[in-house]
Amino acid sequence: MAFTLHINDSTNPKVLAFMEYVKSLDFVKVIEDEISTYPSMSDKEIIDRVLVTRQEIQDGKLISQEELVEKIKKW
């Protein structure tokens, strides 16, 4: 049996105590994976990026998702 836990706040004392308890159980093997964090963007940054990307698509610098799907179908 396998379980995956996603813990948002690993500094919470309750989380730390819980994890120590789980690790202490002789029938549990804990495998810790380091999760990559990605830079977040504000709502304004996301909107600005979408506007730039739309213009790049219109200028032919990028292709839309629909165009990509059509190209993949032809492979």
PDB file of N, CA, C and O in Angstrom:
ATOM      1  N   MET A   1       0.849  -1.158   0.000  1.00  0.00           N
ATOM      2  CA  MET A   1       0.000   0.000   0.000  1.00  0.00           C
ATOM      3  C   MET A   1       0.908   1.239   0.000  1.00  0.00           C
ATOM      4  O   MET A   1       1.950   1.251   0.655  1.00  0.00           O
ATOM      5  N   ALA A   2       0.508   2.262  -0.730  1.00  0.00           N
ATOM      6  CA  ALA A   2       1.290   3.488  -0.794  1.00  0.00           C
ATOM      7  C   ALA A   2       0.361   4.683  -0.647  1.00  0.00           C
ATOM      8  O   ALA A   2      -0.750   4.699  -1.177  1.00  0.00           O
ATOM      9  N   PHE A   3       0.837   5.679   0.081  1.00  0.00           N
ATOM     10  CA  PHE A   3       0.105   6.929   0.257  1.00  0.00           C
ATOM     11  C   PHE A   3       1.030   8.074  -0.096  1.00  0.00           C
ATOM     12  O   PHE A   3       2.237   7.999   0.131  1.00  0.00           O
ATOM     13  N   THR A   4       0.474   9.117  -0.643  1.00  0.00           N
ATOM     14  CA  THR A   4       1.232  10.329  -0.926  1.00  0.00           C
ATOM     15  C   THR A   4       0.588  11.468  -0.163  1.00  0.00           C
ATOM     16  O   THR A   4      -0.622  11.678  -0.239  1.00  0.00           O
ATOM     17  N   LEU A   5       1.401  12.193   0.566  1.00  0.00           N
ATOM     18  CA  LEU A   5       0.908  13.359   1.294  1.00  0.00           C
ATOM     19  C   LEU A   5       1.511  14.606   0.688  1.00  0.00           C
ATOM     20  O   LEU A   5       2.706  14.648   0.395  1.00  0.00           O
ATOM     21  N   HIS A   6       0.697  15.609   0.502  1.00  0.00           N
ATOM     22  CA  HIS A   6       1.189  16.913   0.051  1.00  0.00           C
ATOM     23  C   HIS A   6       0.960  17.878   1.204  1.00  0.00           C
ATOM     24  O   HIS A   6      -0.179  18.174   1.565  1.00  0.00           O
ATOM     25  N   ILE A   7       2.041  18.358   1.769  1.00  0.00           N
ATOM     26  CA  ILE A   7       1.959  19.236   2.923  1.00  0.00           C
ATOM     27  C   ILE A   7       2.408  20.630   2.498  1.00  0.00           C
ATOM     28  O   ILE A   7       3.531  20.820   2.031  1.00  0.00           O
ATOM     29  N   ASN A   8       1.519  21.595   2.667  1.00  0.00           N
ATOM     30  CA  ASN A   8       1.809  22.956   2.225  1.00  0.00           C
ATOM     31  C   ASN A   8       2.720  23.711   3.185  1.00  0.00           C
ATOM     32  O   ASN A   8       3.532  24.526   2.750  1.00  0.00           O
ATOM     33  N   ASP A   9       2.598  23.455   4.470  1.00  0.00           N
ATOM     34  CA  ASP A   9       3.378  24.213   5.445  1.00  0.00           C
ATOM     35  C   ASP A   9       4.192  23.245   6.292  1.00  0.00           C
ATOM     36  O   ASP A   9       3.739  22.789   7.342  1.00  0.00           O
ATOM     37  N   SER A  10       5.383  22.943   5.832  1.00  0.00           N
ATOM     38  CA  SER A  10       6.214  21.975   6.547  1.00  0.00           C
ATOM     39  C   SER A  10       6.838  22.562   7.806  1.00  0.00           C
ATOM     40  O   SER A  10       7.555  21.856   8.516  1.00  0.00           O
ATOM     41  N   THR A  11       6.585  23.834   8.103  1.00  0.00           N
ATOM     42  CA  THR A  11       7.116  24.444   9.320  1.00  0.00           C
ATOM     43  C   THR A  11       6.107  24.406  10.468  1.00  0.00           C
ATOM     44  O   THR A  11       6.446  24.742  11.602  1.00  0.00           O
ATOM     45  N   ASN A  12       4.893  24.006  10.183  1.00  0.00           N
ATOM     46  CA  ASN A  12       3.851  23.921  11.202  1.00  0.00           C
ATOM     47  C   ASN A  12       4.254  22.864  12.237  1.00  0.00           C
ATOM     48  O   ASN A  12       4.533  21.725  11.862  1.00  0.00           O
ATOM     49  N   PRO A  13       4.293  23.209  13.521  1.00  0.00           N
ATOM     50  CA  PRO A  13       4.696  22.239  14.550  1.00  0.00           C
ATOM     51  C   PRO A  13       3.846  20.970  14.563  1.00  0.00           C
ATOM     52  O   PRO A  13       4.352  19.889  14.863  1.00  0.00           O
ATOM     53  N   LYS A  14       2.558  21.095  14.239  1.00  0.00           N
ATOM     54  CA  LYS A  14       1.690  19.904  14.198  1.00  0.00           C
ATOM     55  C   LYS A  14       2.121  18.975  13.064  1.00  0.00           C
ATOM     56  O   LYS A  14       2.100  17.753  13.210  1.00  0.00           O
ATOM     57  N   VAL A  15       2.508  19.560  11.945  1.00  0.00           N
ATOM     58  CA  VAL A  15       2.973  18.754  10.808  1.00  0.00           C
ATOM     59  C   VAL A  15       4.265  18.045  11.173  1.00  0.00           C
ATOM     60  O   VAL A  15       4.429  16.855  10.904  1.00  0.00           O
ATOM     61  N   LEU A  16       5.176  18.780  11.784  1.00  0.00           N
ATOM     62  CA  LEU A  16       6.457  18.185  12.168  1.00  0.00           C
ATOM     63  C   LEU A  16       6.252  17.042  13.157  1.00  0.00           C
ATOM     64  O   LEU A  16       6.886  15.995  13.030  1.00  0.00           O
ATOM     65  N   ALA A  17       5.376  17.232  14.137  1.00  0.00           N
ATOM     66  CA  ALA A  17       5.095  16.177  15.113  1.00  0.00           C
ATOM     67  C   ALA A  17       4.449  14.970  14.436  1.00  0.00           C
ATOM     68  O   ALA A  17       4.797  13.827  14.732  1.00  0.00           O
ATOM     69  N   PHE A  18       3.518  15.223  13.536  1.00  0.00           N
ATOM     70  CA  PHE A  18       2.865  14.136  12.812  1.00  0.00           C
ATOM     71  C   PHE A  18       3.871  13.333  11.995  1.00  0.00           C
ATOM     72  O   PHE A  18       3.856  12.102  12.013  1.00  0.00           O
ATOM     73  N   MET A  19       4.746  14.040  11.276  1.00  0.00           N
ATOM     74  CA  MET A  19       5.731  13.345  10.446  1.00  0.00           C
ATOM     75  C   MET A  19       6.707  12.538  11.300  1.00  0.00           C
ATOM     76  O   MET A  19       7.086  11.431  10.916  1.00  0.00           O
ATOM     77  N   GLU A  20       7.117  13.069  12.443  1.00  0.00           N
ATOM     78  CA  GLU A  20       7.995  12.319  13.331  1.00  0.00           C
ATOM     79  C   GLU A  20       7.300  11.061  13.833  1.00  0.00           C
ATOM     80  O   GLU A  20       7.916  10.000  13.931  1.00  0.00           O
ATOM     81  N   TYR A  21       6.014  11.185  14.149  1.00  0.00           N
ATOM     82  CA  TYR A  21       5.245  10.012  14.586  1.00  0.00           C
ATOM     83  C   TYR A  21       5.181   8.966  13.479  1.00  0.00           C
ATOM     84  O   TYR A  21       5.433   7.785  13.722  1.00  0.00           O
ATOM     85  N   VAL A  22       4.848   9.393  12.276  1.00  0.00           N
ATOM     86  CA  VAL A  22       4.741   8.452  11.150  1.00  0.00           C
ATOM     87  C   VAL A  22       6.085   7.760  10.920  1.00  0.00           C
ATOM     88  O   VAL A  22       6.129   6.548  10.707  1.00  0.00           O
ATOM     89  N   LYS A  23       7.178   8.521  10.961  1.00  0.00           N
ATOM     90  CA  LYS A  23       8.508   7.956  10.741  1.00  0.00           C
ATOM     91  C   LYS A  23       8.883   6.951  11.824  1.00  0.00           C
ATOM     92  O   LYS A  23       9.674   6.040  11.579  1.00  0.00           O
ATOM     93  N   SER A  24       8.319   7.112  13.019  1.00  0.00           N
ATOM     94  CA  SER A  24       8.668   6.222  14.122  1.00  0.00           C
ATOM     95  C   SER A  24       7.998   4.852  14.032  1.00  0.00           C
ATOM     96  O   SER A  24       8.399   3.918  14.727  1.00  0.00           O
ATOM     97  N   LEU A  25       6.997   4.732  13.193  1.00  0.00           N
ATOM     98  CA  LEU A  25       6.284   3.457  13.067  1.00  0.00           C
ATOM     99  C   LEU A  25       7.157   2.450  12.324  1.00  0.00           C
ATOM    100  O   LEU A  25       7.709   2.753  11.267  1.00  0.00           O
ATOM    101  N   ASP A  26       7.276   1.233  12.898  1.00  0.00           N
ATOM    102  CA  ASP A  26       8.179   0.243  12.320  1.00  0.00           C
ATOM    103  C   ASP A  26       7.670  -0.364  11.015  1.00  0.00           C
ATOM    104  O   ASP A  26       8.443  -1.002  10.300  1.00  0.00           O
ATOM    105  N   PHE A  27       6.423  -0.186  10.694  1.00  0.00           N
ATOM    106  CA  PHE A  27       5.860  -0.760   9.473  1.00  0.00           C
ATOM    107  C   PHE A  27       5.716   0.270   8.349  1.00  0.00           C
ATOM    108  O   PHE A  27       5.112  -0.015   7.315  1.00  0.00           O
ATOM    109  N   VAL A  28       6.271   1.459   8.555  1.00  0.00           N
ATOM    110  CA  VAL A  28       6.166   2.530   7.564  1.00  0.00           C
ATOM    111  C   VAL A  28       7.553   2.868   7.037  1.00  0.00           C
ATOM    112  O   VAL A  28       8.502   3.035   7.802  1.00  0.00           O
ATOM    113  N   LYS A  29       7.650   2.964   5.728  1.00  0.00           N
ATOM    114  CA  LYS A  29       8.876   3.432   5.089  1.00  0.00           C
ATOM    115  C   LYS A  29       8.560   4.797   4.493  1.00  0.00           C
ATOM    116  O   LYS A  29       7.665   4.921   3.657  1.00  0.00           O
ATOM    117  N   VAL A  30       9.280   5.804   4.913  1.00  0.00           N
ATOM    118  CA  VAL A  30       9.032   7.170   4.440  1.00  0.00           C
ATOM    119  C   VAL A  30      10.048   7.495   3.353  1.00  0.00           C
ATOM    120  O   VAL A  30      11.257   7.387   3.560  1.00  0.00           O
ATOM    121  N   ILE A  31       9.542   7.891   2.203  1.00  0.00           N
ATOM    122  CA  ILE A  31      10.387   8.339   1.100  1.00  0.00           C
ATOM    123  C   ILE A  31      10.056   9.803   0.877  1.00  0.00           C
ATOM    124  O   ILE A  31       8.937  10.146   0.495  1.00  0.00           O
ATOM    125  N   GLU A  32      11.026  10.655   1.114  1.00  0.00           N
ATOM    126  CA  GLU A  32      10.796  12.088   0.962  1.00  0.00           C
ATOM    127  C   GLU A  32      11.332  12.544  -0.380  1.00  0.00           C
ATOM    128  O   GLU A  32      12.506  12.342  -0.690  1.00  0.00           O
ATOM    129  N   ASP A  33      10.475  13.155  -1.170  1.00  0.00           N
ATOM    130  CA  ASP A  33      10.865  13.732  -2.454  1.00  0.00           C
ATOM    131  C   ASP A  33      10.911  15.238  -2.301  1.00  0.00           C
ATOM    132  O   ASP A  33      10.023  15.851  -1.709  1.00  0.00           O
ATOM    133  N   GLU A  34      11.949  15.812  -2.840  1.00  0.00           N
ATOM    134  CA  GLU A  34      12.025  17.267  -2.838  1.00  0.00           C
ATOM    135  C   GLU A  34      11.177  17.775  -3.994  1.00  0.00           C
ATOM    136  O   GLU A  34      11.336  17.338  -5.134  1.00  0.00           O
ATOM    137  N   ILE A  35      10.305  18.669  -3.699  1.00  0.00           N
ATOM    138  CA  ILE A  35       9.422  19.221  -4.721  1.00  0.00           C
ATOM    139  C   ILE A  35      10.000  20.539  -5.210  1.00  0.00           C
ATOM    140  O   ILE A  35      10.358  21.414  -4.422  1.00  0.00           O
ATOM    141  N   SER A  36      10.081  20.657  -6.504  1.00  0.00           N
ATOM    142  CA  SER A  36      10.564  21.908  -7.086  1.00  0.00           C
ATOM    143  C   SER A  36       9.504  22.975  -6.923  1.00  0.00           C
ATOM    144  O   SER A  36       8.313  22.727  -7.109  1.00  0.00           O
ATOM    145  N   THR A  37       9.941  24.126  -6.584  1.00  0.00           N
ATOM    146  CA  THR A  37       9.009  25.247  -6.524  1.00  0.00           C
ATOM    147  C   THR A  37       9.235  26.118  -7.746  1.00  0.00           C
ATOM    148  O   THR A  37      10.363  26.289  -8.207  1.00  0.00           O
ATOM    149  N   TYR A  38       8.182  26.644  -8.242  1.00  0.00           N
ATOM    150  CA  TYR A  38       8.252  27.472  -9.424  1.00  0.00           C
ATOM    151  C   TYR A  38       7.914  28.907  -9.044  1.00  0.00           C
ATOM    152  O   TYR A  38       7.084  29.145  -8.167  1.00  0.00           O
ATOM    153  N   PRO A  39       8.545  29.838  -9.693  1.00  0.00           N
ATOM    154  CA  PRO A  39       8.223  31.227  -9.364  1.00  0.00           C
ATOM    155  C   PRO A  39       6.755  31.512  -9.644  1.00  0.00           C
ATOM    156  O   PRO A  39       6.205  31.071 -10.653  1.00  0.00           O
ATOM    157  N   SER A  40       6.145  32.237  -8.760  1.00  0.00           N
ATOM    158  CA  SER A  40       4.737  32.569  -8.972  1.00  0.00           C
ATOM    159  C   SER A  40       4.640  33.939  -9.637  1.00  0.00           C
ATOM    160  O   SER A  40       5.571  34.743  -9.601  1.00  0.00           O
ATOM    161  N   MET A  41       3.502  34.170 -10.231  1.00  0.00           N
ATOM    162  CA  MET A  41       3.269  35.437 -10.911  1.00  0.00           C
ATOM    163  C   MET A  41       2.024  36.079 -10.316  1.00  0.00           C
ATOM    164  O   MET A  41       1.081  35.396  -9.917  1.00  0.00           O
ATOM    165  N   SER A  42       2.042  37.380 -10.268  1.00  0.00           N
ATOM    166  CA  SER A  42       0.849  38.093  -9.817  1.00  0.00           C
ATOM    167  C   SER A  42      -0.194  38.044 -10.934  1.00  0.00           C
ATOM    168  O   SER A  42       0.114  37.704 -12.076  1.00  0.00           O
ATOM    169  N   ASP A  43      -1.428  38.390 -10.583  1.00  0.00           N
ATOM    170  CA  ASP A  43      -2.488  38.421 -11.598  1.00  0.00           C
ATOM    171  C   ASP A  43      -2.126  39.375 -12.729  1.00  0.00           C
ATOM    172  O   ASP A  43      -2.357  39.070 -13.899  1.00  0.00           O
ATOM    173  N   LYS A  44      -1.559  40.527 -12.384  1.00  0.00           N
ATOM    174  CA  LYS A  44      -1.183  41.506 -13.406  1.00  0.00           C
ATOM    175  C   LYS A  44      -0.095  40.939 -14.323  1.00  0.00           C
ATOM    176  O   LYS A  44      -0.149  41.125 -15.538  1.00  0.00           O
ATOM    177  N   GLU A  45       0.885  40.251 -13.746  1.00  0.00           N
ATOM    178  CA  GLU A  45       1.953  39.658 -14.557  1.00  0.00           C
ATOM    179  C   GLU A  45       1.401  38.594 -15.499  1.00  0.00           C
ATOM    180  O   GLU A  45       1.840  38.486 -16.644  1.00  0.00           O
ATOM    181  N   ILE A  46       0.436  37.806 -15.016  1.00  0.00           N
ATOM    182  CA  ILE A  46      -0.186  36.778 -15.866  1.00  0.00           C
ATOM    183  C   ILE A  46      -0.927  37.430 -17.023  1.00  0.00           C
ATOM    184  O   ILE A  46      -0.788  37.005 -18.170  1.00  0.00           O
ATOM    185  N   ILE A  47      -1.712  38.459 -16.728  1.00  0.00           N
ATOM    186  CA  ILE A  47      -2.469  39.168 -17.777  1.00  0.00           C
ATOM    187  C   ILE A  47      -1.509  39.785 -18.792  1.00  0.00           C
ATOM    188  O   ILE A  47      -1.719  39.679 -20.000  1.00  0.00           O
ATOM    189  N   ASP A  48      -0.453  40.430 -18.292  1.00  0.00           N
ATOM    190  CA  ASP A  48       0.533  41.033 -19.195  1.00  0.00           C
ATOM    191  C   ASP A  48       1.174  39.974 -20.087  1.00  0.00           C
ATOM    192  O   ASP A  48       1.372  40.206 -21.279  1.00  0.00           O
ATOM    193  N   ARG A  49       1.498  38.827 -19.523  1.00  0.00           N
ATOM    194  CA  ARG A  49       2.124  37.744 -20.293  1.00  0.00           C
ATOM    195  C   ARG A  49       1.166  37.215 -21.359  1.00  0.00           C
ATOM    196  O   ARG A  49       1.581  36.923 -22.480  1.00  0.00           O
ATOM    197  N   VAL A  50      -0.104  37.095 -21.011  1.00  0.00           N
ATOM    198  CA  VAL A  50      -1.103  36.630 -21.986  1.00  0.00           C
ATOM    199  C   VAL A  50      -1.205  37.617 -23.146  1.00  0.00           C
ATOM    200  O   VAL A  50      -1.270  37.209 -24.306  1.00  0.00           O
ATOM    201  N   LEU A  51      -1.220  38.904 -22.838  1.00  0.00           N
ATOM    202  CA  LEU A  51      -1.309  39.919 -23.900  1.00  0.00           C
ATOM    203  C   LEU A  51      -0.096  39.865 -24.823  1.00  0.00           C
ATOM    204  O   LEU A  51      -0.241  39.962 -26.042  1.00  0.00           O
ATOM    205  N   VAL A  52       1.094  39.712 -24.254  1.00  0.00           N
ATOM    206  CA  VAL A  52       2.312  39.610 -25.066  1.00  0.00           C
ATOM    207  C   VAL A  52       2.249  38.352 -25.936  1.00  0.00           C
ATOM    208  O   VAL A  52       2.579  38.394 -27.121  1.00  0.00           O
ATOM    209  N   THR A  53       1.824  37.237 -25.342  1.00  0.00           N
ATOM    210  CA  THR A  53       1.760  35.976 -26.086  1.00  0.00           C
ATOM    211  C   THR A  53       0.749  36.057 -27.225  1.00  0.00           C
ATOM    212  O   THR A  53       1.006  35.560 -28.322  1.00  0.00           O
ATOM    213  N   ARG A  54      -0.399  36.682 -26.968  1.00  0.00           N
ATOM    214  CA  ARG A  54      -1.394  36.859 -28.044  1.00  0.00           C
ATOM    215  C   ARG A  54      -0.791  37.622 -29.213  1.00  0.00           C
ATOM    216  O   ARG A  54      -0.978  37.253 -30.372  1.00  0.00           O
ATOM    217  N   GLN A  55      -0.067  38.688 -28.896  1.00  0.00           N
ATOM    218  CA  GLN A  55       0.552  39.484 -29.957  1.00  0.00           C
ATOM    219  C   GLN A  55       1.590  38.649 -30.708  1.00  0.00           C
ATOM    220  O   GLN A  55       1.680  38.731 -31.933  1.00  0.00           O
ATOM    221  N   GLU A  56       2.369  37.851 -29.988  1.00  0.00           N
ATOM    222  CA  GLU A  56       3.380  37.008 -30.636  1.00  0.00           C
ATOM    223  C   GLU A  56       2.717  35.984 -31.565  1.00  0.00           C
ATOM    224  O   GLU A  56       3.244  35.681 -32.636  1.00  0.00           O
ATOM    225  N   ILE A  57       1.571  35.457 -31.155  1.00  0.00           N
ATOM    226  CA  ILE A  57       0.832  34.516 -32.016  1.00  0.00           C
ATOM    227  C   ILE A  57       0.354  35.240 -33.272  1.00  0.00           C
ATOM    228  O   ILE A  57       0.490  34.725 -34.382  1.00  0.00           O
ATOM    229  N   GLN A  58      -0.202  36.430 -33.095  1.00  0.00           N
ATOM    230  CA  GLN A  58      -0.685  37.202 -34.247  1.00  0.00           C
ATOM    231  C   GLN A  58       0.453  37.566 -35.184  1.00  0.00           C
ATOM    232  O   GLN A  58       0.259  37.622 -36.398  1.00  0.00           O
ATOM    233  N   ASP A  59       1.626  37.812 -34.644  1.00  0.00           N
ATOM    234  CA  ASP A  59       2.792  38.165 -35.461  1.00  0.00           C
ATOM    235  C   ASP A  59       3.459  36.942 -36.089  1.00  0.00           C
ATOM    236  O   ASP A  59       4.436  37.072 -36.828  1.00  0.00           O
ATOM    237  N   GLY A  60       2.928  35.751 -35.793  1.00  0.00           N
ATOM    238  CA  GLY A  60       3.486  34.537 -36.368  1.00  0.00           C
ATOM    239  C   GLY A  60       4.731  34.027 -35.656  1.00  0.00           C
ATOM    240  O   GLY A  60       5.411  33.139 -36.169  1.00  0.00           O
ATOM    241  N   LYS A  61       5.038  34.566 -34.500  1.00  0.00           N
ATOM    242  CA  LYS A  61       6.213  34.128 -33.754  1.00  0.00           C
ATOM    243  C   LYS A  61       5.947  32.827 -33.005  1.00  0.00           C
ATOM    244  O   LYS A  61       6.870  32.052 -32.753  1.00  0.00           O
ATOM    245  N   LEU A  62       4.701  32.590 -32.655  1.00  0.00           N
ATOM    246  CA  LEU A  62       4.287  31.382 -31.942  1.00  0.00           C
ATOM    247  C   LEU A  62       3.057  30.817 -32.639  1.00  0.00           C
ATOM    248  O   LEU A  62       2.428  31.489 -33.457  1.00  0.00           O
ATOM    249  N   ILE A  63       2.724  29.573 -32.306  1.00  0.00           N
ATOM    250  CA  ILE A  63       1.488  29.005 -32.832  1.00  0.00           C
ATOM    251  C   ILE A  63       0.529  28.760 -31.680  1.00  0.00           C
ATOM    252  O   ILE A  63       0.941  28.588 -30.533  1.00  0.00           O
ATOM    253  N   SER A  64      -0.738  28.748 -32.001  1.00  0.00           N
ATOM    254  CA  SER A  64      -1.756  28.532 -30.973  1.00  0.00           C
ATOM    255  C   SER A  64      -1.832  27.046 -30.627  1.00  0.00           C
ATOM    256  O   SER A  64      -1.278  26.203 -31.333  1.00  0.00           O
ATOM    257  N   GLN A  65      -2.519  26.743 -29.544  1.00  0.00           N
ATOM    258  CA  GLN A  65      -2.717  25.354 -29.112  1.00  0.00           C
ATOM    259  C   GLN A  65      -3.431  24.558 -30.201  1.00  0.00           C
ATOM    260  O   GLN A  65      -3.083  23.408 -30.468  1.00  0.00           O
ATOM    261  N   GLU A  66      -4.427  25.175 -30.825  1.00  0.00           N
ATOM    262  CA  GLU A  66      -5.184  24.493 -31.874  1.00  0.00           C
ATOM    263  C   GLU A  66      -4.280  24.145 -33.061  1.00  0.00           C
ATOM    264  O   GLU A  66      -4.372  23.053 -33.622  1.00  0.00           O
ATOM    265  N   GLU A  67      -3.402  25.091 -33.439  1.00  0.00           N
ATOM    266  CA  GLU A  67      -2.477  24.829 -34.542  1.00  0.00           C
ATOM    267  C   GLU A  67      -1.508  23.708 -34.181  1.00  0.00           C
ATOM    268  O   GLU A  67      -1.167  22.880 -35.026  1.00  0.00           O
ATOM    269  N   LEU A  68      -1.071  23.685 -32.936  1.00  0.00           N
ATOM    270  CA  LEU A  68      -0.176  22.627 -32.481  1.00  0.00           C
ATOM    271  C   LEU A  68      -0.854  21.263 -32.575  1.00  0.00           C
ATOM    272  O   LEU A  68      -0.254  20.300 -33.051  1.00  0.00           O
ATOM    273  N   VAL A  69      -2.088  21.184 -32.127  1.00  0.00           N
ATOM    274  CA  VAL A  69      -2.837  19.927 -32.178  1.00  0.00           C
ATOM    275  C   VAL A  69      -2.982  19.460 -33.628  1.00  0.00           C
ATOM    276  O   VAL A  69      -2.812  18.275 -33.915  1.00  0.00           O
ATOM    277  N   GLU A  70      -3.294  20.380 -34.539  1.00  0.00           N
ATOM    278  CA  GLU A  70      -3.432  20.013 -35.955  1.00  0.00           C
ATOM    279  C   GLU A  70      -2.102  19.497 -36.523  1.00  0.00           C
ATOM    280  O   GLU A  70      -2.089  18.527 -37.281  1.00  0.00           O
ATOM    281  N   LYS A  71      -0.983  20.144 -36.160  1.00  0.00           N
ATOM    282  CA  LYS A  71       0.315  19.690 -36.635  1.00  0.00           C
ATOM    283  C   LYS A  71       0.655  18.299 -36.104  1.00  0.00           C
ATOM    284  O   LYS A  71       1.229  17.476 -36.818  1.00  0.00           O
ATOM    285  N   ILE A  72       0.298  18.048 -34.853  1.00  0.00           N
ATOM    286  CA  ILE A  72       0.569  16.736 -34.247  1.00  0.00           C
ATOM    287  C   ILE A  72      -0.226  15.646 -34.967  1.00  0.00           C
ATOM    288  O   ILE A  72       0.283  14.544 -35.171  1.00  0.00           O
ATOM    289  N   LYS A  73      -1.456  15.939 -35.348  1.00  0.00           N
ATOM    290  CA  LYS A  73      -2.295  14.962 -36.044  1.00  0.00           C
ATOM    291  C   LYS A  73      -1.665  14.539 -37.375  1.00  0.00           C
ATOM    292  O   LYS A  73      -1.896  13.422 -37.838  1.00  0.00           O
ATOM    293  N   LYS A  74      -0.876  15.416 -37.991  1.00  0.00           N
ATOM    294  CA  LYS A  74      -0.289  15.136 -39.290  1.00  0.00           C
ATOM    295  C   LYS A  74       1.007  14.325 -39.203  1.00  0.00           C
ATOM    296  O   LYS A  74       1.505  13.853 -40.225  1.00  0.00           O
ATOM    297  N   TRP A  75       1.558  14.158 -38.002  1.00  0.00           N
ATOM    298  CA  TRP A  75       2.826  13.422 -37.868  1.00  0.00           C
ATOM    299  C   TRP A  75       2.645  11.980 -38.180  1.00  0.00           C
ATOM    300  O   TRP A  75       3.604  11.210 -38.118  1.00  0.00           O
TER     301      TRP A  75
END
